[in-house]
Amino acid sequence: MSNHPPRIAPPKIACIGSGVIGGGWAARFLLNGFDVSVYDPSPDAKATTERILANARRALAALTPAPLPQEGKLSFAASLEDAVAGAGLVQESVPERLDLKLSVLAAVEAACPSDALIASSTSGFLPSTLQAGLRHPERLLIAHPYNPVYLLPLVELVPGGRTTAKAIERASALYRRTGMEPVVLEKEIDAFVGDRLLEALWREALWLVRDGIATVEQIDDIIRYSFGLRWAQMGLFQTYRIAGGPAGMRHFLAQFGPALQWPWTKLTDVPDLDDALIDRIAGQSDAQNEGLSIRDLETIRDDNLVAILRALSRQRHGAGWGAGALLNSYAARLEAEAVPAERSSGVLRLLDARVIPEWIDYNGHMTEHRYLDLFGQTTDRLLAHIGVDAAYLGAGHSYYTVETHIMHRAEAKAGEALHVETRLLSFDAKRIHLFHSLKREETELASAEQMLLHVDTGAGKAVAAPAAILSALERIVTAQAGLPMPVAAGRHVGQRG
Amino acid sequence: MSNHPPRIAPPKIACIGSGVIGGGWAARFLLNGFDVSVYDPSPDAKATTERILANARRALAALTPAPLPQEGKLSFAASLEDAVAGAGLVQESVPERLDLKLSVLAAVEAACPSDALIASSTSGFLPSTLQAGLRHPERLLIAHPYNPVYLLPLVELVPGGRTTAKAIERASALYRRTGMEPVVLEKEIDAFVGDRLLEALWREALWLVRDGIATVEQIDDIIRYSFGLRWAQMGLFQTYRIAGGPAGMRHFLAQFGPALQWPWTKLTDVPDLDDALIDRIAGQSDAQNEGLSIRDLETIRDDNLVAILRALSRQRHGAGWGAGALLNSYAARLEAEAVPAERSSGVLRLLDARVIPEWIDYNGHMTEHRYLDLFGQTTDRLLAHIGVDAAYLGAGHSYYTVETHIMHRAEAKAGEALHVETRLLSFDAKRIHLFHSLKREETELASAEQMLLHVDTGAGKAVAAPAAILSALERIVTAQAGLPMPVAAGRHVGQRG
């Protein structure tokens, strides 16, 4: 229904050097539809590239449900000359030795098309140094990525003294096509920006380990339970702007400026935080946060942190990772300490939950599929209750839902405490027919009538459940025998009354 | 169903100083069921605390659907003495001036119970310095949190020379009860660990801004699009262990050790990376990663990064934030560039999606509620197609789903390309009756029959839709007039055939 502009065929990319960085580049380009020719004399080159490519395929397939481009063609060239022939971009990622980089770049230039871009992945050499020996230095630039290259969106672009604006523009467009975001630096400096920041922190960390202040594990935990979480979503300056409170960046600088004179790092070269620097930082910070009050930033930060913590809590099959594992322990303790609800006779109350904002849709209510999520979790608890646990699943049988009928009667809003009451309507050797009622106190908000089928998961077909499961089901049916049939059971969509 | 151990009433907490840090402490304790008495002579103290508490309530309610503890009681004491009377823990968070800290701590000790813990939130002073003047120095420790205190789980605990192990143990248990994770340092050092790392990076960042290398916004983007994402889930050393490849930490140190001698930061004090230090780091890194191969770590890292990027992409009502906004632009471009599918006459094909691993359940198939998620997204697109867009919603009308019947016919697996075909079965002034079919190529995996009701969202009741919407519906019904009725329509759960 939208117009599709004619797509320009993506140029061929030459990747010279295929270690962790070069292989990461090859993967990013390939998965975004570029043909890639790799040259690396190392005997491991092919295996490394294939391994990284496998990781990258897995990651990109998980990143978005959007349709992925047709993968480009990967080839391993027998020589550097073969690799760069006909390339639109040559991405150099050989080891960090200046003599090696210079000789490789000279060989690249001798064999590549005259209008090919040449980008170096160097972590530290100046672009002007690298372009010194070239006949066409105007098309050389630094394009410095971060590992894993196929997932992290940053590429630092650094022009040398003789790089043209046109070359930076062409390179930016190419990298953007792979989902990257170029940050273009105006001035060249050893190690550019990201690696300078990393190097400063790395040196301090080495001192801390050397002096026996903390172990590498303690340092890592300190990072990932605190400022690492902040920096996944806001950088250093935006975070500190919030810490300054409503008075913002200037207040923060006034408050924490004195610490620069204190012995707070082993790294002793201290910038002078004079009025000119304060003005520059405060002005740039105002520009960065135009239209966002401190209150806005606090809300955005907190929402982001919550989302990251929740995302990490679902990792590793729900066990969580890092701060997400901590969140799971905390939530499990809250569950265990909650006052158990009163149960009416026979009714199973297997799930209690509070509606979180993540579940709310554009109408301001809990979104449709979260109802089914809560009903599905309740079904899982019922199954665990009758003996369908991890061991049972591992042994090759499970119950699959084959049919669900949901009735919505009222809306659920963020913060409301809900619970699900479950009725077992009937069962036979292969089937369970159940009815869930989602309630806010005594008010039913929605119901779900479900039919489950007992399956042999290997064979993929319905089979009779074992006696132990059937007895457990029988006990529930007996306990619920006195309860009336739910009025919403047995309906079809649109049925009146 | 679980046993509930008798819960010990949480002790009263005294918060002395209620700026961003003190107020954050008060909020964390209150929301975890502790009574808190705040003392701060500033006229803003009450307003600041209330504002932070409001943020914290909002954040904690979003963090987990688990039942939250009963909030503790907040009081503002008229004097420091009133605040600390009867407290089990006194949390001192006054400004970073040594004379002030010492006099406040002396006053605290004079008035608090003899067995109360005294914890300072200082960012830099040594615990031995702070305990020097106390009569009972054994119960003083540093407990240094990170802003926002109510969300970030890290607390650095630092004992002074005279702090007892018992005091550290009692404090650890208390902070754990609030969902925090204590990292206990063995040796005291100015600024401890987290702030030393931050300070090193901050100084480097100030140089970069001062020298005009990058703006504060560029520095922030460089952080949040690269290593900030990594550090939300693994710290410095674990990340570099992966970068070392299968050879691990020793290989990484051999490769990047030389950079320590290069002019890569303004901060020039360089640790000597001798054999002893290499052995220590490699040994601690082995201990940290016991049982995890480099391949394992790569997979964990990539899964975490994908989850963080996806979490950030859903922020700000789906527009995304930071690297999540970049992901949304990338996915939107992939959608736009995808080759449009062939459509059979009259059938609406409104949604194409690939199954991502996040949607897979313990049975290895797409989980139940993701079917309804895809059907719900399709319904949203149908509504947009007939004119129910943001402006329409903003003007106070919408369609709500009142009933859904789902039939499952086959399972969807990770990586499969699915699409939804939609039939409009009937409509009247208030209702839309539709039928979605989820397909993998020509195979139907599931269907959803739905009834939607046109509502006045303010009044919360069904009303007739306007003529423009009804005409749009009429056009679809006309175009689909020749199509047969879906066999699964009109069924109730358990109906045979």
Interface residues (C-beta under 8 A of the other chain):
Chain A: S2 H4 R7 G19 V20 N55 R58 A59 A61 A62 L63 T64 P65 A66 P67 L68 P69 E96 S123 G124 Y146 N147 P148 L151 L152 P153 L154 E156 G179 E181 V183 L185 E186 K187 I189 D190 A191 V193 G194 D195 R196 L197 L198 E199 A200 L201 W202 R203 E204 A205 L206 W207 L208 V209 R210 D211 G212 I213 A214 T215 V216 E217 Q218 I219 D220 D221 I222 I223 R224 Y225 S226 F227 G228 L229 R230 W231 A232 Q233 M234 G235 L236 F237 Q238 I242 A243 G245 A259 L260 W262 P263 W264 T265 K266 L267 T268 D269 V270 P271 L273 L277 R280 I281 Q284 S285 A287 Q288 E298 T299 I300 R301 D302 D303 N304 L305 V306 A307 I308 L309 R310 A311 L312 R314 Q315 R316 H317 W321 G322 A323 L326 L327 Y330 A331 A332 L334 E335 A336 E337 A338 P340 D352 A353 R354 V355 I356 P357 E358 Y362 N363 G364 T367 E368 H369 R370 Y371 L372 D373 G376 A390 L393 S398 Y400 T401 V402 E403 T404 H405 I406 M407 H408 E411 A414 G415 A417 H433 E449 Q450 M451 T457 A489 G490 R491 H492 V493 G494 Q495
Chain B: M1 S2 H4 R7 G19 V20 N55 R58 A59 A61 A62 L63 T64 P65 A66 P67 L68 P69 E96 S123 G124 Y146 N147 P148 L151 L152 P153 L154 E156 G179 E181 V183 L185 E186 K187 I189 D190 A191 V193 G194 D195 R196 L197 L198 E199 A200 L201 W202 R203 E204 A205 L206 W207 L208 V209 R210 D211 G212 I213 A214 T215 V216 E217 Q218 I219 D220 D221 I222 I223 R224 Y225 S226 F227 G228 L229 R230 W231 A232 Q233 M234 G235 L236 F237 Q238 I242 A243 G245 A259 L260 W262 P263 W264 T265 K266 L267 T268 D269 V270 P271 L273 L277 R280 I281 Q284 S285 A287 Q288 E298 T299 I300 R301 D302 D303 N304 L305 V306 A307 I308 L309 R310 A311 L312 R314 Q315 R316 H317 W321 G322 A323 L326 L327 Y330 A331 A332 L334 E335 A336 E337 A338 P340 D352 A353 R354 V355 I356 P357 E358 Y362 N363 G364 T367 E368 H369 R370 Y371 L372 D373 G376 A390 L393 S398 Y400 T401 V402 E403 T404 H405 I406 M407 H408 E411 A414 G415 A417 H433 E449 Q450 M451 T457 A489 G490 R491 H492 V493 G494 Q495
